[in-house]
Amino acid sequence: MARKVFYLLMLLGVLFAVEAFAQAPAKIDSSYANSHYRMRLDFFRQMPNHKKEIVFLGNSITEAGEWQELVPCKPVVNRGISGDVTWGVLARLDEVLASKPAKVFLLIGVNDLKRGIDPAMIAQNHRRILQRIKAESPKTRVYLQSVLPVNESLLSTAYQHVTLARISALNQELKRLAEQLQVPFLDLHPALTDAQGQLDKELTTDGIHLKLVAYIKWVNQLKLAKAL
């Protein structure tokens, strides 16, 4: 009898442990300060500031843009860091805002999605970014750009959490946030998608990153919105 009670208690203990584990919140990966991030940020901090800077701020998709050629004769600076996430942008806003830029074009969030982070949480980090810009550089005009589409058929398994459905959910959150904070929201999808709403295969190298020609379409979309 005692042995049966013992085994019953052990079984109950295992069941309680399994239930507790199932109910525990998933760990959120908010890391950002890898070697490439530190190298790029060190470079940014040593570059001189200019009056009326136009800042393109984001991750690898922004970093790959030849912005000074795409937007000639203007004080354009590239503040993209490959692999960056919303937490990383928050951590380096002091450098971005040191020049009191005229404009900031923000595009961030796809690497957060890649980590499986909920769109609502990503949007909350965007809120913190936008509020800090407004507080620390109130004359800066911020443009919140939509997270770009992907082509799901070309994506590697590393991007299993980056789907058009999750991108759409995030962009809906960002659009609502932009309306609340009275910030222009720029939908870049019309310039880059095919008839099925996927990132056009002719514009991408791997289903998520862009060929250089795609940036011309991106900038033309910004001009159509009278942001540039």
Short mmCIF file of the C-alpha atoms (twelve columns), coordinates in Angstrom:
data_MODEL
# 
_entry.id   MODEL 
# 
loop_
_atom_site.group_PDB 
_atom_site.id 
_atom_site.type_symbol 
_atom_site.label_atom_id 
_atom_site.label_alt_id 
_atom_site.label_comp_id 
_atom_site.label_asym_id 
_atom_site.label_seq_id 
_atom_site.Cartn_x 
_atom_site.Cartn_y 
_atom_site.Cartn_z 
_atom_site.pdbx_PDB_model_num 
ATOM 1   C CA . MET A 1   0.000  0.000  0.000   1 
ATOM 2   C CA . ALA A 2   2.765  2.403  0.962   1 
ATOM 3   C CA . ARG A 3   4.548  1.683  -2.303  1 
ATOM 4   C CA . LYS A 4   1.377  2.476  -4.293  1 
ATOM 5   C CA . VAL A 5   0.996  5.785  -2.444  1 
ATOM 6   C CA . PHE A 6   4.642  6.582  -3.133  1 
ATOM 7   C CA . TYR A 7   4.277  5.945  -6.873  1 
ATOM 8   C CA . LEU A 8   1.035  7.907  -6.955  1 
ATOM 9   C CA . LEU A 9   2.731  10.893 -5.342  1 
ATOM 10  C CA . MET A 10  5.602  10.623 -7.800  1 
ATOM 11  C CA . LEU A 11  3.151  10.565 -10.720 1 
ATOM 12  C CA . LEU A 12  1.304  13.607 -9.375  1 
ATOM 13  C CA . GLY A 13  4.609  15.398 -8.983  1 
ATOM 14  C CA . VAL A 14  5.548  14.709 -12.579 1 
ATOM 15  C CA . LEU A 15  2.138  15.865 -13.807 1 
ATOM 16  C CA . PHE A 16  2.379  19.111 -11.817 1 
ATOM 17  C CA . ALA A 17  5.889  19.708 -13.190 1 
ATOM 18  C CA . VAL A 18  4.751  19.149 -16.784 1 
ATOM 19  C CA . GLU A 19  1.777  21.493 -16.316 1 
ATOM 20  C CA . ALA A 20  3.968  24.174 -14.750 1 
ATOM 21  C CA . PHE A 21  6.453  23.878 -17.620 1 
ATOM 22  C CA . ALA A 22  3.660  24.147 -20.189 1 
ATOM 23  C CA . GLN A 23  2.294  27.277 -18.525 1 
ATOM 24  C CA . ALA A 24  5.691  28.970 -18.130 1 
ATOM 25  C CA . PRO A 25  6.134  31.916 -20.503 1 
ATOM 26  C CA . ALA A 26  8.490  31.370 -23.420 1 
ATOM 27  C CA . LYS A 27  11.880 32.972 -22.997 1 
ATOM 28  C CA . ILE A 28  12.280 36.077 -25.147 1 
ATOM 29  C CA . ASP A 29  15.566 36.587 -26.966 1 
ATOM 30  C CA . SER A 30  16.225 40.333 -26.758 1 
ATOM 31  C CA . SER A 31  19.978 40.124 -27.433 1 
ATOM 32  C CA . TYR A 32  21.587 42.373 -30.033 1 
ATOM 33  C CA . ALA A 33  25.191 43.342 -29.165 1 
ATOM 34  C CA . ASN A 34  27.094 40.870 -31.356 1 
ATOM 35  C CA . SER A 35  30.470 41.669 -32.938 1 
ATOM 36  C CA . HIS A 36  28.977 43.154 -36.135 1 
ATOM 37  C CA . TYR A 37  26.628 45.365 -34.119 1 
ATOM 38  C CA . ARG A 38  29.505 46.660 -31.976 1 
ATOM 39  C CA . MET A 39  31.737 47.264 -35.000 1 
ATOM 40  C CA . ARG A 40  29.056 49.177 -36.895 1 
ATOM 41  C CA . LEU A 41  28.064 51.242 -33.872 1 
ATOM 42  C CA . ASP A 42  31.706 52.142 -33.177 1 
ATOM 43  C CA . PHE A 43  31.972 53.332 -36.782 1 
ATOM 44  C CA . PHE A 44  28.780 55.381 -36.477 1 
ATOM 45  C CA . ARG A 45  29.957 57.048 -33.277 1 
ATOM 46  C CA . GLN A 46  33.211 58.178 -34.893 1 
ATOM 47  C CA . MET A 47  31.592 59.634 -37.984 1 
ATOM 48  C CA . PRO A 48  30.917 63.388 -37.936 1 
ATOM 49  C CA . ASN A 49  27.361 64.629 -37.622 1 
ATOM 50  C CA . HIS A 50  25.835 66.827 -40.311 1 
ATOM 51  C CA . LYS A 51  23.019 69.319 -40.317 1 
ATOM 52  C CA . LYS A 52  19.627 68.108 -41.510 1 
ATOM 53  C CA . GLU A 53  20.682 64.470 -41.751 1 
ATOM 54  C CA . ILE A 54  18.317 61.986 -43.387 1 
ATOM 55  C CA . VAL A 55  18.733 58.714 -41.519 1 
ATOM 56  C CA . PHE A 56  17.810 55.266 -42.819 1 
ATOM 57  C CA . LEU A 57  17.593 53.171 -39.666 1 
ATOM 58  C CA . GLY A 58  17.167 49.415 -39.516 1 
ATOM 59  C CA . ASN A 59  18.722 45.993 -40.035 1 
ATOM 60  C CA . SER A 60  20.528 44.221 -42.909 1 
ATOM 61  C CA . ILE A 61  17.884 45.263 -45.418 1 
ATOM 62  C CA . THR A 62  18.660 48.901 -44.651 1 
ATOM 63  C CA . GLU A 63  22.413 48.299 -44.339 1 
ATOM 64  C CA . ALA A 64  22.554 46.924 -47.904 1 
ATOM 65  C CA . GLY A 65  21.005 50.052 -49.412 1 
ATOM 66  C CA . GLU A 66  23.212 52.442 -51.406 1 
ATOM 67  C CA . TRP A 67  21.273 55.337 -49.957 1 
ATOM 68  C CA . GLN A 68  23.661 58.148 -50.847 1 
ATOM 69  C CA . GLU A 69  23.438 57.147 -54.512 1 
ATOM 70  C CA . LEU A 70  19.703 56.551 -54.327 1 
ATOM 71  C CA . VAL A 71  19.094 59.937 -52.691 1 
ATOM 72  C CA . PRO A 72  21.881 62.101 -54.172 1 
ATOM 73  C CA . CYS A 73  22.895 65.573 -53.089 1 
ATOM 74  C CA . LYS A 74  21.312 65.189 -49.655 1 
ATOM 75  C CA . PRO A 75  22.904 64.479 -46.242 1 
ATOM 76  C CA . VAL A 76  21.803 60.834 -46.178 1 
ATOM 77  C CA . VAL A 77  23.336 58.413 -43.668 1 
ATOM 78  C CA . ASN A 78  22.971 54.637 -43.459 1 
ATOM 79  C CA . ARG A 79  22.307 53.397 -39.933 1 
ATOM 80  C CA . GLY A 80  21.444 49.819 -40.796 1 
ATOM 81  C CA . ILE A 81  22.999 46.941 -38.854 1 
ATOM 82  C CA . SER A 82  22.633 43.397 -40.133 1 
ATOM 83  C CA . GLY A 83  20.734 41.192 -37.692 1 
ATOM 84  C CA . ASP A 84  19.456 44.090 -35.614 1 
ATOM 85  C CA . VAL A 85  16.206 43.939 -33.667 1 
ATOM 86  C CA . THR A 86  13.993 46.525 -31.995 1 
ATOM 87  C CA . TRP A 87  15.974 46.252 -28.744 1 
ATOM 88  C CA . GLY A 88  19.175 47.009 -30.636 1 
ATOM 89  C CA . VAL A 89  17.687 50.124 -32.213 1 
ATOM 90  C CA . LEU A 90  16.531 51.324 -28.809 1 
ATOM 91  C CA . ALA A 91  20.026 50.855 -27.412 1 
ATOM 92  C CA . ARG A 92  21.675 53.010 -30.096 1 
ATOM 93  C CA . LEU A 93  19.165 55.805 -30.522 1 
ATOM 94  C CA . ASP A 94  21.476 58.239 -28.745 1 
ATOM 95  C CA . GLU A 95  23.900 58.008 -31.685 1 
ATOM 96  C CA . VAL A 96  21.113 58.380 -34.246 1 
ATOM 97  C CA . LEU A 97  19.668 61.436 -32.519 1 
ATOM 98  C CA . ALA A 98  22.968 63.162 -31.722 1 
ATOM 99  C CA . SER A 99  22.749 65.109 -35.003 1 
ATOM 100 C CA . LYS A 100 19.107 66.072 -34.425 1 
ATOM 101 C CA . PRO A 101 18.296 64.655 -37.868 1 
ATOM 102 C CA . ALA A 102 15.732 66.200 -40.154 1 
ATOM 103 C CA . LYS A 103 14.223 62.814 -41.013 1 
ATOM 104 C CA . VAL A 104 14.412 59.229 -39.827 1 
ATOM 105 C CA . PHE A 105 13.145 56.371 -41.998 1 
ATOM 106 C CA . LEU A 106 12.638 53.469 -39.597 1 
ATOM 107 C CA . LEU A 107 12.347 49.855 -40.758 1 
ATOM 108 C CA . ILE A 108 12.847 47.193 -38.086 1 
ATOM 109 C CA . GLY A 109 11.105 44.070 -36.856 1 
ATOM 110 C CA . VAL A 110 11.675 41.158 -39.231 1 
ATOM 111 C CA . ASN A 111 14.494 39.720 -37.087 1 
ATOM 112 C CA . ASP A 112 12.198 39.972 -34.069 1 
ATOM 113 C CA . LEU A 113 9.663  37.906 -36.014 1 
ATOM 114 C CA . LYS A 114 12.426 35.459 -36.906 1 
ATOM 115 C CA . ARG A 115 12.886 34.852 -33.174 1 
ATOM 116 C CA . GLY A 116 9.209  34.077 -32.770 1 
ATOM 117 C CA . ILE A 117 8.419  37.265 -30.873 1 
ATOM 118 C CA . ASP A 118 4.775  38.316 -30.830 1 
ATOM 119 C CA . PRO A 119 3.873  41.229 -33.159 1 
ATOM 120 C CA . ALA A 120 2.242  43.102 -30.268 1 
ATOM 121 C CA . MET A 121 5.502  43.088 -28.331 1 
ATOM 122 C CA . ILE A 122 7.455  44.207 -31.387 1 
ATOM 123 C CA . ALA A 123 5.006  47.071 -31.851 1 
ATOM 124 C CA . GLN A 124 5.429  48.026 -28.199 1 
ATOM 125 C CA . ASN A 125 9.170  48.384 -28.795 1 
ATOM 126 C CA . HIS A 126 8.378  50.562 -31.809 1 
ATOM 127 C CA . ARG A 127 6.295  52.722 -29.507 1 
ATOM 128 C CA . ARG A 128 9.286  53.159 -27.205 1 
ATOM 129 C CA . ILE A 129 11.510 54.051 -30.160 1 
ATOM 130 C CA . LEU A 130 9.085  56.632 -31.537 1 
ATOM 131 C CA . GLN A 131 8.455  58.174 -28.137 1 
ATOM 132 C CA . ARG A 132 12.170 58.548 -27.488 1 
ATOM 133 C CA . ILE A 133 12.726 60.228 -30.845 1 
ATOM 134 C CA . LYS A 134 9.918  62.657 -30.140 1 
ATOM 135 C CA . ALA A 135 11.236 63.406 -26.642 1 
ATOM 136 C CA . GLU A 136 14.926 63.748 -27.543 1 
ATOM 137 C CA . SER A 137 14.672 65.289 -31.016 1 
ATOM 138 C CA . PRO A 138 11.176 66.764 -31.336 1 
ATOM 139 C CA . LYS A 139 11.840 68.475 -34.688 1 
ATOM 140 C CA . THR A 140 12.827 65.216 -36.365 1 
ATOM 141 C CA . ARG A 141 10.283 63.938 -38.865 1 
ATOM 142 C CA . VAL A 142 9.911  60.175 -38.392 1 
ATOM 143 C CA . TYR A 143 8.560  57.853 -41.067 1 
ATOM 144 C CA . LEU A 144 7.499  54.414 -39.892 1 
ATOM 145 C CA . GLN A 145 7.989  52.033 -42.806 1 
ATOM 146 C CA . SER A 146 6.132  48.755 -43.127 1 
ATOM 147 C CA . VAL A 147 8.056  45.551 -42.565 1 
ATOM 148 C CA . LEU A 148 8.767  44.287 -46.062 1 
ATOM 149 C CA . PRO A 149 7.081  41.273 -47.656 1 
ATOM 150 C CA . VAL A 150 8.911  37.976 -48.106 1 
ATOM 151 C CA . ASN A 151 8.685  35.245 -50.699 1 
ATOM 152 C CA . GLU A 152 7.825  32.199 -48.624 1 
ATOM 153 C CA . SER A 153 8.790  29.702 -51.336 1 
ATOM 154 C CA . LEU A 154 12.401 30.944 -51.297 1 
ATOM 155 C CA . LEU A 155 12.964 31.288 -47.553 1 
ATOM 156 C CA . SER A 156 15.293 28.938 -45.701 1 
ATOM 157 C CA . THR A 157 14.114 27.047 -42.620 1 
ATOM 158 C CA . ALA A 158 15.869 29.655 -40.459 1 
ATOM 159 C CA . TYR A 159 12.943 31.960 -41.281 1 
ATOM 160 C CA . GLN A 160 10.139 29.576 -40.367 1 
ATOM 161 C CA . HIS A 161 8.549  32.221 -38.111 1 
ATOM 162 C CA . VAL A 162 8.695  34.890 -40.832 1 
ATOM 163 C CA . THR A 163 5.471  34.436 -42.753 1 
ATOM 164 C CA . LEU A 164 3.335  36.837 -44.727 1 
ATOM 165 C CA . ALA A 165 0.558  36.347 -42.174 1 
ATOM 166 C CA . ARG A 166 2.794  37.388 -39.257 1 
ATOM 167 C CA . ILE A 167 4.234  40.290 -41.258 1 
ATOM 168 C CA . SER A 168 0.689  41.454 -42.003 1 
ATOM 169 C CA . ALA A 169 -0.232 41.213 -38.316 1 
ATOM 170 C CA . LEU A 170 2.817  43.263 -37.355 1 
ATOM 171 C CA . ASN A 171 2.159  45.896 -40.008 1 
ATOM 172 C CA . GLN A 172 -1.416 46.261 -38.782 1 
ATOM 173 C CA . GLU A 173 -0.056 46.886 -35.292 1 
ATOM 174 C CA . LEU A 174 2.447  49.414 -36.648 1 
ATOM 175 C CA . LYS A 175 -0.199 51.211 -38.690 1 
ATOM 176 C CA . ARG A 176 -2.407 51.598 -35.606 1 
ATOM 177 C CA . LEU A 177 0.578  52.816 -33.611 1 
ATOM 178 C CA . ALA A 178 1.454  55.378 -36.277 1 
ATOM 179 C CA . GLU A 179 -2.099 56.702 -36.196 1 
ATOM 180 C CA . GLN A 180 -2.023 56.971 -32.399 1 
ATOM 181 C CA . LEU A 181 1.290  58.828 -32.357 1 
ATOM 182 C CA . GLN A 182 0.513  60.843 -35.508 1 
ATOM 183 C CA . VAL A 183 3.510  59.481 -37.376 1 
ATOM 184 C CA . PRO A 184 3.411  58.818 -41.138 1 
ATOM 185 C CA . PHE A 185 3.146  55.106 -41.937 1 
ATOM 186 C CA . LEU A 186 4.644  54.201 -45.307 1 
ATOM 187 C CA . ASP A 187 3.450  50.969 -46.878 1 
ATOM 188 C CA . LEU A 188 6.270  49.706 -49.104 1 
ATOM 189 C CA . HIS A 189 4.510  46.543 -50.255 1 
ATOM 190 C CA . PRO A 190 2.976  47.962 -53.476 1 
ATOM 191 C CA . ALA A 191 6.473  48.609 -54.842 1 
ATOM 192 C CA . LEU A 192 7.872  45.153 -54.094 1 
ATOM 193 C CA . THR A 193 5.153  42.492 -54.295 1 
ATOM 194 C CA . ASP A 194 3.940  40.265 -57.091 1 
ATOM 195 C CA . ALA A 195 0.300  39.514 -57.958 1 
ATOM 196 C CA . GLN A 196 0.056  37.020 -55.077 1 
ATOM 197 C CA . GLY A 197 1.334  39.484 -52.476 1 
ATOM 198 C CA . GLN A 198 4.718  37.758 -52.198 1 
ATOM 199 C CA . LEU A 199 8.036  39.582 -52.472 1 
ATOM 200 C CA . ASP A 200 8.723  39.569 -56.218 1 
ATOM 201 C CA . LYS A 201 11.246 36.827 -57.062 1 
ATOM 202 C CA . GLU A 202 12.974 39.236 -59.443 1 
ATOM 203 C CA . LEU A 203 13.742 41.580 -56.543 1 
ATOM 204 C CA . THR A 204 15.169 39.206 -53.957 1 
ATOM 205 C CA . THR A 205 18.243 37.052 -53.463 1 
ATOM 206 C CA . ASP A 206 16.803 34.615 -50.924 1 
ATOM 207 C CA . GLY A 207 13.168 35.457 -50.295 1 
ATOM 208 C CA . ILE A 208 13.851 38.197 -47.754 1 
ATOM 209 C CA . HIS A 209 16.901 40.276 -48.726 1 
ATOM 210 C CA . LEU A 210 16.708 42.611 -51.688 1 
ATOM 211 C CA . LYS A 211 18.581 42.895 -54.935 1 
ATOM 212 C CA . LEU A 212 19.997 46.369 -55.438 1 
ATOM 213 C CA . VAL A 213 17.457 47.209 -58.145 1 
ATOM 214 C CA . ALA A 214 14.668 46.791 -55.558 1 
ATOM 215 C CA . TYR A 215 15.963 49.801 -53.666 1 
ATOM 216 C CA . ILE A 216 15.186 52.022 -56.651 1 
ATOM 217 C CA . LYS A 217 11.552 50.925 -56.407 1 
ATOM 218 C CA . TRP A 218 11.669 51.511 -52.632 1 
ATOM 219 C CA . VAL A 219 12.917 55.074 -53.005 1 
ATOM 220 C CA . ASN A 220 10.405 55.777 -55.765 1 
ATOM 221 C CA . GLN A 221 7.671  54.669 -53.356 1 
ATOM 222 C CA . LEU A 222 8.998  57.131 -50.768 1 
ATOM 223 C CA . LYS A 223 8.944  59.870 -53.370 1 
ATOM 224 C CA . LEU A 224 5.363  59.009 -54.331 1 
ATOM 225 C CA . ALA A 225 4.449  59.442 -50.662 1 
ATOM 226 C CA . LYS A 226 6.253  62.819 -50.741 1 
ATOM 227 C CA . ALA A 227 8.549  61.658 -47.949 1 
ATOM 228 C CA . LEU A 228 11.659 62.411 -50.009 1 
# 
